[in-house]
Amino acid sequence: MTMKESHQNANSDLKAGTLRPMHPEFSIIRSPFTLLAAVSSNLYLVKNLVKRDLNHKYRNAILGYVWTFLEPALLASVYYILFIIIANHSEPNYPMYVLLGVIGWGMFSRILNGTVNSLTKNSGMIKQTNIPMQIYSFSMAVTQLIITCLSLLIVIPFMIHLGLAPTANLWMLPISILALMITAWGFGLIFASTNVLFPDISHLFRFITRAGFFVSPVMWTYEMLVERAADSIYFDIAMLNPVVIPLTCMRHSIDGTTPEFEMMHIVYATLFPIISYVIGSIVFSKYSRKVVTSL
């Protein structure tokens, strides 16, 4: 089913009274569950939107999906060379750590910025169709998740070169990726409605994600932070960054070693995605319908 047919069927069903009115009021208390229900009942639309986004991303590219491997590899190479020159760091696994950091942070920043802009980017479809507004940001997040999973295949040659075999720690990889995805999506939902009224929000978040690259463990690692600042206030401030533990766990899931975190940091990293999603869904449910007229 094409996107056009999906929209026509949705509008036909609405006229026939088989669908809820366009963008109905949500209960604030139940909004986290209502949002998930809206997504699960519109999976065919999510699939079509994901296909649209993937086709659009690589539509005119000669190499097509090869860029999912090539882009993070090229970026990681540049960052690795720069960091080697600046810090004179020669850890054998470091190139792979940088690559995983680039892939993880890239997904996080794209989902965050994409969610913040989800209403303005899809304003035409929102005003003309009965598709729940959260579907657009969720489908975008799924698109980025797929691209990230494909990008991770580039890690395999690094593992072979370094003599690393999959270990029991591999379970941390999908958990870490989902934590990054949910955190970015939930946090973006908080500001998606505000961005309709104040477009400066999107510019602010582009700056935040660019600056966040340097204060997140992309070019540096958690172990470097512990070694240099474990007993200082800077360590505690750095650990407030919700991506520190997920990005670190991505690396340890591949190299097979076990990370050593304090329990309070593990609890914080576990609760942050959940709280971000809950707050994001409540704010989005309460205000997104009120700003539709401003699109």
C-alpha positions as CSV (number, residue, x, y, z in Angstrom):
1,M,0.0,0.0,0.0
2,T,1.4,3.4,-1.0
3,M,1.4,6.5,1.2
4,K,-1.3,8.1,-1.1
5,E,-3.5,5.1,-0.7
6,S,-3.0,5.0,3.0
7,H,-4.1,8.6,3.3
8,Q,-7.1,8.1,1.1
9,N,-8.2,5.0,3.1
10,A,-7.7,6.9,6.4
11,N,-9.8,9.8,5.2
12,S,-12.5,7.4,3.9
13,D,-12.6,5.6,7.2
14,L,-12.9,8.9,9.0
15,K,-15.9,9.9,6.9
16,A,-17.5,6.5,7.5
17,G,-17.0,7.0,11.3
18,T,-14.6,4.1,11.8
19,L,-11.7,6.2,12.9
20,R,-11.4,8.7,15.7
21,P,-11.6,12.4,14.9
22,M,-8.4,14.0,13.6
23,H,-5.8,14.4,16.4
24,P,-8.2,13.6,19.4
25,E,-7.6,14.7,22.9
26,F,-5.4,12.4,24.9
27,S,-5.5,11.7,28.6
28,I,-2.4,13.2,30.1
29,I,-2.1,10.3,32.6
30,R,-2.4,7.7,29.9
31,S,-0.5,9.5,27.2
32,P,2.6,7.3,27.3
33,F,0.4,4.2,26.7
34,T,-1.8,6.0,24.2
35,L,1.2,7.1,22.2
36,L,2.4,3.5,22.0
37,A,-1.1,2.3,21.1
38,A,-1.2,4.8,18.3
39,V,2.1,3.6,16.9
40,S,1.2,-0.1,17.2
41,S,-2.2,0.4,15.4
42,N,-0.6,2.2,12.5
43,L,2.4,0.0,11.8
44,Y,1.6,-0.1,8.1
45,L,1.9,3.7,8.0
46,V,5.2,3.5,9.9
47,K,6.5,1.0,7.3
48,N,5.5,3.3,4.4
49,L,7.1,6.4,6.0
50,V,10.3,4.5,6.8
51,K,10.5,3.3,3.1
52,R,9.8,6.9,2.0
53,D,12.6,8.3,4.2
54,L,15.1,5.6,3.2
55,N,14.4,6.0,-0.5
56,H,14.6,9.8,-0.2
57,K,17.9,9.7,1.7
58,Y,19.7,7.6,-1.0
59,R,17.6,8.6,-4.0
60,N,20.2,10.4,-6.1
61,A,23.3,8.8,-4.5
62,I,25.4,6.7,-6.9
63,L,26.7,4.5,-4.0
64,G,23.3,4.3,-2.4
65,Y,23.2,2.3,0.8
66,V,27.0,2.0,0.7
67,W,27.0,5.4,2.4
68,T,25.6,3.8,5.6
69,F,29.1,2.1,6.0
70,L,31.2,4.7,4.2
71,E,30.1,7.8,6.1
72,P,30.8,6.7,9.7
73,A,34.0,5.0,8.6
74,L,35.3,8.2,6.9
75,L,34.2,10.4,9.9
76,A,35.8,8.0,12.4
77,S,39.1,8.1,10.4
78,V,39.2,11.8,10.4
79,Y,38.5,12.0,14.2
80,Y,41.0,9.3,14.9
81,I,43.8,11.0,13.1
82,L,43.0,14.3,14.7
83,F,42.9,12.8,18.2
84,I,46.1,10.8,17.7
85,I,47.9,14.0,16.7
86,I,46.4,16.0,19.6
87,A,46.5,13.5,22.4
88,N,49.1,11.1,21.1
89,H,46.9,8.2,22.1
90,S,47.8,4.7,20.8
91,E,45.3,2.3,22.3
92,P,45.0,-0.7,19.9
93,N,41.2,-0.8,20.0
94,Y,40.8,3.0,19.9
95,P,39.9,3.3,16.2
96,M,37.0,0.9,16.8
97,Y,36.0,2.8,19.9
98,V,35.8,6.0,17.8
99,L,33.9,4.3,15.1
100,L,31.3,3.0,17.6
101,G,31.1,6.5,19.2
102,V,30.5,8.1,15.8
103,I,27.8,5.6,14.9
104,G,26.0,5.8,18.3
105,W,26.2,9.6,18.6
106,G,25.2,10.1,15.0
107,M,22.0,8.1,15.6
108,F,21.2,10.0,18.8
109,S,21.7,13.4,17.3
110,R,19.7,12.7,14.1
111,I,16.8,11.3,16.1
112,L,16.8,14.2,18.5
113,N,16.9,16.8,15.8
114,G,14.4,14.9,13.6
115,T,11.9,14.6,16.4
116,V,12.2,18.3,17.3
117,N,11.4,19.1,13.6
118,S,8.8,16.4,13.1
119,L,5.8,18.6,13.2
120,T,7.1,21.4,11.0
121,K,8.7,19.0,8.5
122,N,5.4,17.1,8.0
123,S,3.0,20.1,8.4
124,G,1.2,19.5,5.1
125,M,0.4,15.9,5.9
126,I,-0.6,16.7,9.5
127,K,-3.2,19.2,8.3
128,Q,-4.6,17.0,5.6
129,T,-4.7,13.5,7.0
130,N,-5.8,11.5,10.1
131,I,-2.4,10.1,10.8
132,P,-1.5,10.5,14.5
133,M,1.2,13.2,14.7
134,Q,3.6,11.0,16.8
135,I,3.8,8.6,13.9
136,Y,6.1,10.9,12.0
137,S,8.8,11.2,14.7
138,F,8.6,7.5,15.5
139,S,9.0,6.4,11.8
140,M,12.0,8.8,11.5
141,A,13.5,7.2,14.6
142,V,13.0,3.7,13.2
143,T,14.6,4.9,9.9
144,Q,17.7,6.0,11.9
145,L,17.7,2.8,13.8
146,I,17.8,0.8,10.6
147,I,20.6,3.0,9.2
148,T,22.5,2.5,12.5
149,C,22.2,-1.3,12.4
150,L,23.5,-1.3,8.8
151,S,26.3,1.0,9.8
152,L,27.4,-1.4,12.6
153,L,28.3,-4.0,9.9
154,I,31.5,-1.9,9.3
155,V,32.6,-2.9,12.8
156,I,33.1,-6.6,11.7
157,P,36.3,-5.9,9.7
158,F,37.7,-4.1,12.8
159,M,36.9,-7.1,15.0
160,I,38.6,-9.4,12.6
161,H,41.7,-7.2,12.4
162,L,41.9,-6.9,16.2
163,G,41.2,-10.6,16.8
164,L,38.0,-9.9,18.7
165,A,35.3,-12.6,18.8
166,P,31.7,-12.1,19.9
167,T,31.2,-12.6,23.6
168,A,28.4,-12.8,26.1
169,N,28.6,-9.1,26.5
170,L,27.0,-8.7,23.0
171,W,23.6,-8.3,24.7
172,M,24.6,-4.8,25.7
173,L,24.7,-3.6,22.1
174,P,20.9,-3.7,21.3
175,I,20.1,-2.4,24.8
176,S,22.5,0.5,24.5
177,I,21.2,1.4,21.0
178,L,17.5,1.3,22.2
179,A,18.5,3.5,25.2
180,L,20.0,6.1,22.9
181,M,16.9,5.9,20.6
182,I,14.3,6.2,23.4
183,T,16.2,9.0,25.1
184,A,16.6,11.1,21.9
185,W,13.0,10.4,20.9
186,G,11.5,11.2,24.3
187,F,13.6,14.4,24.7
188,G,12.7,15.5,21.2
189,L,9.0,15.1,21.9
190,I,9.3,17.6,24.7
191,F,10.3,20.4,22.4
192,A,8.6,19.4,19.1
193,S,5.5,21.5,19.8
194,T,7.5,24.5,21.0
195,N,9.5,24.4,17.8
196,V,6.3,25.1,15.8
197,L,5.8,28.4,17.6
198,F,9.5,29.2,18.0
199,P,11.6,27.8,15.1
200,D,14.7,29.0,16.9
201,I,14.4,25.8,19.0
202,S,15.6,23.7,16.0
203,H,18.6,25.9,15.6
204,L,19.4,25.6,19.3
205,F,19.2,21.9,19.2
206,R,21.5,21.7,16.2
207,F,24.0,23.7,18.2
208,I,23.5,21.4,21.3
209,T,24.1,18.2,19.3
210,R,27.2,19.7,17.7
211,A,28.6,20.8,21.1
212,G,27.4,17.6,22.7
213,F,29.7,15.7,20.4
214,F,32.7,16.9,22.3
215,V,31.3,16.4,25.8
216,S,30.2,12.9,25.0
217,P,32.4,9.8,24.8
218,V,32.8,9.8,21.0
219,M,36.5,10.7,20.6
220,W,37.2,9.9,24.3
221,T,36.2,7.0,26.4
222,Y,34.8,6.4,29.9
223,E,38.1,4.9,31.0
224,M,39.9,8.1,30.0
225,L,37.5,10.1,32.1
226,V,38.0,7.9,35.1
227,E,41.8,8.0,34.7
228,R,41.9,11.8,34.5
229,A,39.0,13.1,36.5
230,A,37.6,10.4,38.8
231,D,38.0,12.4,42.0
232,S,36.9,15.7,40.6
233,I,33.5,17.4,40.2
234,Y,34.0,17.3,36.5
235,F,33.5,13.5,36.6
236,D,30.1,13.9,38.3
237,I,29.1,16.5,35.8
238,A,30.2,14.4,32.9
239,M,28.2,11.4,34.2
240,L,25.0,13.5,34.0
241,N,25.3,13.1,30.3
242,P,22.7,10.4,29.5
243,V,24.7,9.0,26.6
244,V,27.9,8.2,28.5
245,I,26.9,4.8,29.7
246,P,25.1,3.6,26.5
247,L,28.0,4.6,24.3
248,T,30.5,3.0,26.7
249,C,28.4,-0.2,26.8
250,M,28.4,-0.3,23.0
251,R,32.2,-0.4,23.0
252,H,32.4,-3.1,25.8
253,S,29.8,-5.2,24.0
254,I,32.2,-5.5,21.1
255,D,35.6,-5.8,22.9
256,G,34.2,-8.3,25.4
257,T,35.4,-6.5,28.5
258,T,33.1,-5.6,31.4
259,P,32.6,-1.9,32.2
260,E,32.9,-0.8,35.8
261,F,30.2,1.7,36.7
262,E,29.0,3.0,40.1
263,M,25.5,1.7,40.9
264,M,23.9,5.2,41.0
265,H,25.2,5.8,37.5
266,I,23.7,2.6,36.2
267,V,20.3,3.5,37.8
268,Y,20.5,7.0,36.3
269,A,21.3,5.6,32.8
270,T,18.4,3.1,33.1
271,L,15.8,5.6,34.3
272,F,16.7,8.5,32.0
273,P,15.3,7.0,28.8
274,I,12.1,5.9,30.6
275,I,11.6,9.3,32.2
276,S,12.4,11.1,28.9
277,Y,9.8,9.1,27.1
278,V,7.1,9.6,29.8
279,I,7.6,13.3,30.0
280,G,8.0,13.7,26.2
281,S,4.8,11.8,25.5
282,I,2.8,13.8,28.1
283,V,4.1,17.2,26.8
284,F,3.6,16.1,23.2
285,S,0.0,14.9,23.9
286,K,-0.9,18.0,25.7
287,Y,0.4,20.7,23.3
288,S,0.9,19.2,19.9
289,R,-2.8,19.5,18.9
290,K,-2.9,23.1,20.1
291,V,-0.1,24.2,17.7
292,V,-1.6,22.5,14.6
293,T,-3.2,25.8,13.5
294,S,0.2,27.4,13.6
295,L,1.7,24.9,11.1
